[in-house]
Amino acid sequence: MKLKPLADRVLLKQDKAETKTASGIIIPETAQEKTQTATVEAVGPGTDKEKITVKPGDRVMYEKYAGIQVKADGEEYLIVKNSEIIAVVE
């Protein structure tokens, strides 16, 4: 199944959370904090009021409670509004 965002929406694939601290302590999955960085997988066409400012392949940071989680082909994705993306990571 292929997901294509509509309007000013962006499809993100979240980065994996750290499983180990710098000192080597393993963090259980239940205690891991979700990252707020992701890779852009697909973008919508934008609207007259909201132009899309990222492209597929960009690594971005987004607001903590942004978007809607979806699952497709066993993978988890996040669909956010373009305005919820706060930075491009270079």
C-alpha positions as CSV (number, residue, x, y, z in Angstrom):
1,M,0.0,0.0,0.0
2,K,1.4,3.4,-0.9
3,L,0.4,6.5,1.1
4,K,0.1,9.9,-0.7
5,P,-0.6,12.8,1.6
6,L,-3.2,15.4,0.6
7,A,-3.2,19.2,0.8
8,D,-0.5,20.5,3.2
9,R,0.3,17.1,4.8
10,V,3.7,15.4,5.0
11,L,4.3,11.7,5.5
12,L,7.2,11.0,7.9
13,K,9.1,7.9,9.0
14,Q,10.2,8.4,12.5
15,D,13.8,7.8,13.5
16,K,14.5,5.0,15.9
17,A,14.8,5.9,19.6
18,E,18.1,5.3,21.3
19,T,18.3,1.9,23.0
20,K,21.5,2.5,24.9
21,T,22.9,5.4,26.9
22,A,26.4,6.8,26.3
23,S,27.6,4.8,29.3
24,G,26.2,1.6,27.9
25,I,23.0,1.2,29.9
26,I,20.2,-0.5,27.9
27,I,16.9,1.4,27.9
28,P,13.8,-0.8,27.8
29,E,11.4,0.0,25.0
30,T,8.7,1.0,27.4
31,A,11.0,3.7,28.9
32,Q,12.3,5.1,25.6
33,E,11.1,8.6,24.8
34,K,9.9,9.0,21.2
35,T,12.2,11.0,19.0
36,Q,11.0,14.1,17.3
37,T,13.1,13.6,14.2
38,A,12.0,11.8,11.1
39,T,12.7,11.4,7.4
40,V,10.2,12.8,4.8
41,E,8.8,10.0,2.8
42,A,6.1,11.9,0.7
43,V,4.5,15.3,0.6
44,G,1.1,16.6,-0.5
45,P,0.7,19.2,-3.2
46,G,0.2,22.1,-0.7
47,T,-2.5,24.7,-0.8
48,D,-2.8,28.3,-1.9
49,K,-2.3,29.4,1.8
50,E,0.3,26.7,2.8
51,K,3.2,25.9,0.5
52,I,5.1,22.7,1.2
53,T,8.7,23.6,2.3
54,V,10.2,20.1,2.5
55,K,10.9,17.3,0.0
56,P,11.2,13.5,0.2
57,G,14.5,12.5,1.8
58,D,14.8,15.6,4.1
59,R,15.4,14.9,7.7
60,V,13.2,17.1,9.9
61,M,12.2,17.9,13.5
62,Y,8.5,18.2,14.3
63,E,6.4,19.3,17.3
64,K,6.1,16.8,20.1
65,Y,2.4,16.1,19.8
66,A,2.1,16.6,16.1
67,G,0.4,14.4,13.6
68,I,-1.5,11.1,13.3
69,Q,0.3,7.7,13.5
70,V,-0.6,5.3,10.7
71,K,0.6,1.8,9.8
72,A,1.1,0.5,6.3
73,D,2.8,-2.7,5.2
74,G,4.0,-3.3,8.7
75,E,5.8,0.1,8.9
76,E,4.7,2.9,11.2
77,Y,4.5,6.4,9.8
78,L,3.4,9.8,11.0
79,I,1.3,12.2,8.9
80,V,1.8,15.9,10.0
81,K,0.8,19.3,8.7
82,N,3.6,21.2,7.0
83,S,3.3,23.9,9.7
84,E,4.0,21.3,12.4
85,I,7.5,20.8,11.0
86,I,9.9,23.1,12.9
87,A,13.3,22.5,11.3
88,V,15.2,20.7,8.6
89,V,18.2,18.8,10.0
90,E,21.3,19.2,7.8
